[in-house]
Amino acid sequence: MPRAGDFKGTQIGDQSIIVVRDQNDEVNVLVNRCAHRGVKICEQDKGSFKEIICPYHQWTYDLDGRLLGVPFHRGVKGKGGMPDNFSFEANGLDKLRVHVRNGGIFATMSDATPSFEDYLGPRILGYYDRQLDGRVLKLLGHSRQRIGANWKLMLENIKDTHHASLLHVFFVTFGLFRVDNESRVEMDKTGLHTALSSIRGEQELNDGTAQMRSFSSELTLNDPNFLDFSPEFSGDQTVVMQTLWPNVILQQQSNTLATRQIVPQGPNAFELHWTFFGYETDDEEMTIRRLRQANLMGPAGFVSIDDGQILERTQEGILAHPEKRGVVQLGGHETEDTDHMVTEVALRAFYKGYRKVMGL
């Protein structure tokens, strides 16, 4: 949203909101509900406008949510109109608390929420700043998919470190992200935010791959440039997957950079909004590399297509047998950071934090 009036429509839970840049270059997050009769004002996912106008009775708002105009508020020919004590100031759009950090926009409905920096904690914030480091971001593309599963299963999927070595043929075969790679699982003090990092291995059979049925030494690529990796960040990590509670995934997979926004659609479905990006300082070669590797991700990605299918099958099994419980004991019962991926520690930490949030 580089210019005043540029906006994006999105959701917080089931609440429709408008994210818009105003004339003072400030980003505002407004509830998409007219103060008059509760009408959803904007249906577009993105666009630009000078003012925000309700289609029903044309109440008009500024880009910061202030009410500017009400048709017939003085009446017509001396009749009707709003009472003298009607307050324009008290009838603007509801405005959420917002924080912008290095191109990322975050909002909360609560004034009691800690600052963004305290909310993430220093460890996860360090990973966040590693990828969103202040360089101007360059949008490369969007995709969207609907998955018939509870939204928390998406968070589980990212925090589940060892499934990539069993479910994803591409990851396993080409050593991009698997349990025998050098790796770390790190969490904030609540257990709700997680960073998984890994260093790419080789396409070879060893003690780890011998247990991975999805490993295929005969699988090759028509275009070997697909695996081309150019180091660009501090550290040796070739994969960093961050989950920021409650609904944001920030990821680096080789040179592909993306965010995923989880938008719940009730208890049995959610939308996953992907945004792929680079930096304005990228040369043409890097942009092409990012776009080429983006084929790993998204609704039909070489890897992510597996996740959408398995989450729906998980949901089916859970709904059919609500009396059953899952098992998350790989790696023991601890909820501390680890230096390997043969563990379900991030899942245990997540649900420990989730129970606290929910007061359970």
C-alpha positions in Angstrom: 0.0 0.0 0.0 2.5 2.6 -1.1 0.1 5.6 -1.7 -2.5 7.4 0.4 -5.9 5.7 -0.1 -4.4 2.3 -1.0 -6.1 -0.4 1.1 -6.4 -4.1 1.7 -9.4 -5.9 2.9 -8.9 -8.8 5.3 -10.2 -10.4 8.5 -9.4 -10.8 12.1 -11.3 -14.0 13.0 -14.8 -13.4 11.7 -14.4 -9.6 11.9 -14.0 -7.9 8.5 -11.4 -5.0 8.5 -9.9 -2.5 6.2 -6.2 -1.7 6.3 -5.6 1.7 4.6 -2.8 4.2 4.3 -3.9 7.8 5.0 -2.8 11.2 3.8 -0.2 11.4 6.6 1.4 8.2 5.5 0.0 6.4 8.6 -1.5 2.9 8.3 -4.9 2.6 9.9 -6.8 -0.6 10.6 -10.6 0.0 10.6 -13.5 -2.3 11.4 -15.4 -2.7 8.1 -18.8 -1.8 9.6 -20.7 1.4 9.1 -21.5 3.2 12.3 -25.0 4.0 11.0 -26.7 0.6 10.6 -23.8 -1.9 10.7 -23.4 -2.4 6.9 -20.2 -4.0 5.7 -18.8 -1.1 3.7 -16.1 -2.6 1.5 -16.2 -5.9 -0.4 -13.0 -5.6 -2.3 -9.8 -7.4 -1.2 -7.6 -4.4 -2.3 -7.8 -1.1 -4.2 -7.6 2.6 -3.6 -10.1 5.2 -2.5 -10.1 8.9 -1.5 -12.9 8.4 1.1 -14.7 5.5 2.6 -18.4 5.6 1.6 -21.1 3.2 2.9 -23.2 2.1 -0.1 -26.5 2.0 1.9 -27.0 5.6 3.1 -23.7 7.0 1.9 -22.2 7.9 5.3 -18.7 9.1 4.4 -15.5 8.6 6.4 -12.0 9.9 6.1 -9.1 7.4 5.6 -8.5 7.4 9.4 -12.1 6.5 10.1 -13.5 9.9 11.1 -17.0 10.5 10.0 -17.1 13.3 7.4 -20.6 13.5 6.1 -24.2 12.2 6.6 -26.7 12.9 3.9 -29.7 15.0 5.0 -28.2 15.5 8.5 -29.6 19.1 8.4 -32.9 17.9 6.9 -34.7 18.9 3.7 -36.6 22.2 3.5 -36.5 22.6 7.2 -37.9 19.1 8.0 -36.1 16.0 9.4 -32.4 15.7 9.9 -30.2 14.7 12.8 -30.8 16.2 16.2 -28.6 19.1 17.3 -26.6 16.9 19.7 -25.6 14.3 17.0 -21.8 13.9 17.3 -19.7 13.3 14.2 -16.7 12.6 16.5 -18.5 9.8 18.3 -19.7 8.0 15.1 -16.5 7.2 13.2 -15.4 3.7 12.2 -14.0 1.6 15.0 -10.2 1.8 14.9 -7.9 -0.9 16.0 -4.5 -0.5 17.6 -1.8 -1.1 15.0 1.9 -1.6 14.8 4.1 -1.5 11.7 7.6 -3.1 11.8 9.8 -3.3 8.7 6.8 -3.7 6.3 4.8 -6.1 8.5 1.4 -4.7 9.7 -0.1 -6.1 12.9 -3.3 -5.1 14.7 -5.0 -6.0 17.9 -8.5 -5.4 19.3 -7.2 -5.1 22.9 -5.4 -2.1 24.5 -4.1 -4.6 27.0 -2.0 -6.5 24.5 1.8 -6.0 25.1 3.9 -4.1 22.7 4.8 -6.0 19.5 8.4 -6.4 20.6 7.4 -7.8 24.1 4.7 -9.9 22.5 7.1 -11.8 20.3 10.0 -11.8 22.7 13.7 -11.2 21.8 14.4 -14.6 20.3 11.4 -14.7 17.8 11.8 -11.0 17.1 15.4 -11.7 16.1 14.2 -14.2 13.5 11.5 -11.8 12.4 14.0 -9.0 11.9 16.3 -11.3 10.0 13.8 -11.7 7.2 12.0 -8.3 7.5 15.1 -6.3 8.1 14.0 -2.9 7.0 14.7 -3.2 3.3 11.7 -2.0 1.1 9.7 -5.1 0.3 8.7 -6.0 -3.3 5.5 -7.9 -3.8 5.9 -10.9 -6.1 2.4 -12.5 -6.0 -0.6 -13.8 -4.0 -2.4 -17.0 -3.8 -5.3 -18.2 -1.7 -6.8 -21.6 -0.8 -9.5 -23.0 1.3 -8.8 -26.0 3.5 -11.5 -28.0 5.2 -9.9 -28.3 8.6 -9.7 -26.5 11.9 -7.4 -23.5 11.6 -5.2 -24.7 14.5 -4.2 -27.7 12.4 -2.3 -25.3 10.1 -0.2 -24.1 13.1 0.3 -27.7 14.2 1.5 -28.6 10.7 4.2 -25.9 10.7 5.3 -26.7 14.3 5.4 -30.5 13.4 9.1 -30.8 12.6 9.4 -34.4 11.6 6.4 -34.8 9.2 8.4 -33.1 6.4 10.7 -36.1 6.3 7.8 -38.5 5.9 5.1 -36.7 3.9 7.0 -34.5 1.5 8.8 -36.4 -1.2 10.4 -33.3 -2.6 11.8 -32.1 0.7 13.2 -35.5 1.6 14.7 -36.4 -1.7 16.6 -33.2 -2.3 17.6 -32.6 1.3 15.8 -29.3 1.6 14.1 -29.9 5.0 14.4 -33.2 6.8 15.3 -34.6 10.2 18.9 -35.5 9.5 19.7 -31.9 8.6 21.4 -29.6 11.1 18.4 -27.8 12.7 16.9 -26.0 15.7 13.5 -25.6 17.3 13.1 -22.4 19.3 10.1 -20.9 21.1 9.2 -17.8 23.1 8.5 -18.1 26.8 4.7 -18.7 26.1 5.3 -21.6 23.7 2.9 -19.9 21.2 5.5 -18.5 18.9 8.0 -20.8 17.2 11.0 -20.6 14.9 12.2 -23.8 13.1 15.5 -23.5 11.3 17.4 -26.0 9.2 20.5 -26.2 7.0 20.1 -28.0 3.7 21.6 -31.5 3.4 22.4 -33.7 0.4 20.5 -36.1 -1.9 22.0 -39.2 -0.4 21.0 -42.4 1.5 22.0 -42.4 5.2 20.8 -43.6 8.6 18.0 -41.0 8.6 16.9 -41.4 5.0 16.8 -45.2 5.3 13.7 -44.7 7.6 12.0 -42.3 5.1 9.8 -44.1 2.7 9.3 -40.9 0.7 13.1 -40.7 -0.1 13.7 -41.4 -3.8 17.3 -41.5 -5.0 16.0 -41.8 -8.6 13.9 -38.6 -8.6 15.6 -35.9 -10.6 14.7 -32.4 -11.9 14.4 -31.3 -15.5 15.7 -27.9 -14.4 18.6 -28.2 -11.9 18.4 -24.4 -11.4 15.3 -25.1 -9.3 17.5 -25.9 -6.3 19.9 -23.0 -6.9 20.4 -21.2 -3.6 22.1 -17.9 -3.1 23.0 -17.0 0.6 21.5 -13.7 1.6 20.9 -13.7 5.4 23.1 -13.9 8.4 23.7 -17.5 9.5 23.7 -20.7 7.5 20.0 -21.5 7.7 18.4 -22.4 4.3 15.0 -22.8 5.9 13.3 -20.7 8.7 9.7 -21.3 9.4 8.1 -18.9 12.0 4.7 -19.2 13.5 3.5 -16.1 15.2 0.4 -16.6 17.3 -2.4 -16.6 16.5 -2.5 -16.7 12.7 0.8 -15.6 10.9 3.4 -17.8 9.3 6.6 -16.1 8.1 8.9 -18.3 6.1 12.2 -18.6 4.2 12.5 -21.7 2.0 15.9 -21.3 0.2 15.4 -18.0 -1.5 11.6 -18.0 -1.5 10.1 -15.6 1.0 6.5 -15.6 2.0 3.9 -15.0 4.6 0.8 -17.0 5.3 -2.3 -15.5 7.0 -4.7 -18.1 8.5 -8.3 -16.9 8.3 -10.7 -19.2 10.2 -14.0 -19.9 8.5 -15.7 -21.5 11.5 -14.4 -24.6 13.3 -14.1 -26.9 10.3 -12.4 -24.7 7.6 -10.0 -21.9 7.0 -8.6 -19.8 4.2 -4.8 -19.6 3.8 -3.6 -16.3 2.2 -0.1 -16.5 0.8 2.0 -13.5 0.0 5.3 -14.0 -1.8 7.8 -11.2 -1.7 11.4 -10.1 -2.2 13.2 -6.8 -1.8 13.4 -3.7 -4.0 17.2 -4.1 -4.0 16.9 -7.6 -5.7 18.4 -7.9 -9.1 16.6 -9.7 -11.9 18.4 -12.9 -11.3 17.3 -13.0 -7.7 13.7 -12.2 -8.5 13.6 -15.0 -11.1 15.1 -17.4 -8.5 12.5 -16.5 -5.9 9.7 -17.0 -8.4 11.0 -20.3 -9.6 11.4 -21.7 -6.1 7.9 -20.4 -5.2 6.6 -23.4 -7.0 7.4 -25.4 -3.8 4.6 -23.4 -2.0 1.0 -22.4 -2.5 -2.1 -24.4 -3.2 -0.5 -26.5 -6.0 3.1 -26.3 -4.8 5.3 -29.3 -5.0 5.3 -29.5 -1.2 2.4 -27.5 0.1 -0.2 -29.5 -1.8 0.6 -32.4 0.5 -0.3 -30.4 3.6 -3.7 -29.2 2.4 -4.7 -32.8 1.7 -3.4 -34.2 4.9 -5.0 -31.5 7.1 -8.4 -32.3 5.6 -7.9 -36.0 6.3 -6.9 -35.2 9.8 -10.0 -33.2 10.3 -12.2 -36.0 9.0 -10.6 -38.4 11.5 -11.0 -36.1 14.4 -14.7 -35.4 13.7 -15.4 -39.1 13.2 -13.9 -40.0 16.6 -14.3 -37.0 19.0 -13.7 -39.3 22.0 -10.1 -40.1 20.9 -7.0 -38.2 21.7 -3.8 -37.7 19.7 -0.2 -38.6 20.8 2.5 -35.9 20.9 5.2 -37.8 22.8 8.0 -37.9 20.2 11.1 -36.5 22.0 9.6 -37.0 25.4 7.4 -34.7 27.4 9.5 -31.6 27.5 8.6 -28.2 26.1 12.1 -26.7 25.8 14.1 -25.7 22.7 15.9 -28.5 20.9 18.7 -28.9 18.3 17.0 -31.6 16.2 13.7 -32.3 14.5 12.9 -35.8 15.8 10.5 -34.3 18.3 7.0 -32.9 18.8 8.2 -30.4 21.4 6.8 -27.4 19.5 3.3 -29.0 19.6 3.5 -29.6 23.3 4.7 -26.1 24.0 2.0 -24.7 21.7 -0.9 -26.4 23.4 0.5 -25.6 26.8 0.4 -21.9 25.8 -3.0 -22.3 24.1 -4.6 -23.8 27.3 -3.3 -20.9 29.3 -4.7 -18.4 26.8 -8.1 -20.1 26.9 -8.1 -20.4 30.7 -8.2 -24.2 30.6 
